[in-house]
Amino acid sequence: MLAGTAVPLLSSPSLLVPLHPPRNPNPNPPSVPFIPPRVSYRLSKSFCALRARSNRGSQAQWEAPDEGNDSDEEEEEEEEDDEDEDGGGSGVSRSAMASLSEYDDVVKEAELLLEPEEKAILQQHEVPDLTKVSTMKWSLLHSLALASQIPLMDKLLENGTDINSVDKDGYTALHKAVIGKKEPVISHLLRKGANPHVQDRNGATALHHAVQVGAIQTTKLLIKYKVDVNVADNDGWTPLHVAIQSRSRDMAKILLVNGADKSRRNKDGKTPLDLSLCYGKDFKSYELAKLLKLVPANRYL
């Protein structure tokens, strides 16, 4: 082509072919699931309810939307429930009202199952008849302590139950709570006046059991209540003997810094140091032996 020659313009639309046709960024677009209008409405309704609760200053709780299978009457009932969720201004929370309603339903169902004589027995006892629901093996107070039923325990104590009563093994409710590692129950029983010095049939105190189960916080709490750290059981074992047998350095250190006697011998003539050496040349044996040699001379190991 000669210089200065004009290049003819292609004005025909049919001849305007792009050099690089546009590519489809996703040649196989995923199919968008169809959301029925009813479900879509439910989703938006749940979101609006959630936002409304947030605007009222209450803590929002997510409620999963249903699948849109309810009838119109059920929808109206749900809307009424949303309007009455504050308990009608009575100050009673919706969850509390639901619990009361559920309990009433249980009472009605149980009354349908009970015979008249059984109903009469149930109604005549405002408090549990301990002669019927407790034995030397299964004490009601002990069972409630293991189940962490503190309000029911208080009801028994208010009606004269001895907080230090023992079962056939000599366990008090405090012993049971310590063995079960129920720390809130342990604190509650001690505040209520439980005696931490009671020894069971084998001579073990609550401190022995706390050391055996590795309950460090309970051990510290019992020491605050002036439990004797050198009290021996029927075999002459102190809590420190138990700690060494359990290979617990932390527990042994707590006892030592609170006055545990490392020279006390059990009925077999063994001191805690002797027990630490009975396991052979493992790491724990050297570690425990070092602890017993240095504490309480050096309490900051």
TALIN-V711771 format. One record per pair of residues at least 6 apart in sequence whose ideal C-beta (glycine too) atoms are under 6 Angstrom apart, sorted by the first residue. I is the first residue (numbers start at 0). J is the second residue. Records with the same first field share a line. If there is no record, write none. Layout:
I=J ; J
This chain:
37=67
38=67
41=64 ; 67
42=64
45=62 ; 64
49=59
52=59
53=59
84=93
86=96
126=158
132=139
133=139
135=166 ; 167
136=167
138=166
140=155 ; 160 ; 172
141=172 ; 175
143=151 ; 152
144=172 ; 175 ; 176 ; 184
145=175 ; 179
147=181 ; 184
149=187
156=162
162=191 ; 193
163=171 ; 194
165=171
168=199 ; 200
169=199 ; 200
170=199
171=197
173=188 ; 193 ; 205
174=199 ; 205
176=184 ; 185
177=205 ; 208 ; 209 ; 217
178=208
180=212 ; 214
185=217
189=224
195=205 ; 221 ; 224 ; 226
198=204
201=232 ; 233
202=232 ; 233
203=232
204=230
205=221
206=221 ; 226 ; 238
207=238 ; 241
209=217 ; 218 ; 221
210=238 ; 241 ; 242 ; 250
211=241
218=253
222=257
228=238 ; 254 ; 257 ; 258 ; 259
229=237 ; 260
231=237
234=265 ; 266
235=265 ; 266
236=265
237=263
238=254
239=254 ; 259 ; 271
240=265 ; 271
242=250 ; 251 ; 254
243=251 ; 271 ; 274 ; 275 ; 287
244=274
246=283
248=286 ; 290
251=290
255=294 ; 295
256=295 ; 298
261=271 ; 291
262=270
264=270
271=291
272=291
275=284 ; 287 ; 288
278=284
